[in-house]
């Protein structure tokens, strides 16, 4: 899961539930923070608000 600001920028990534391979989690989180652009959530007034979101990240060898 990760935090998303009002502009769709990602920060504060964390794995939940915890993974047995923390080195992969660190790589996946960094990739999400650097390249994923989320859609900001809308508050009751219709304006963009901060939120906590999640996404599946697949890791593979090249």
Secondary structure, 3 states (H helix, E strand, C coil): CEEECCCCCEECCCCCCCCCCHHHHHHHHHHHHHHCCCCCEECCCCCEECEEECCCCCCCCC
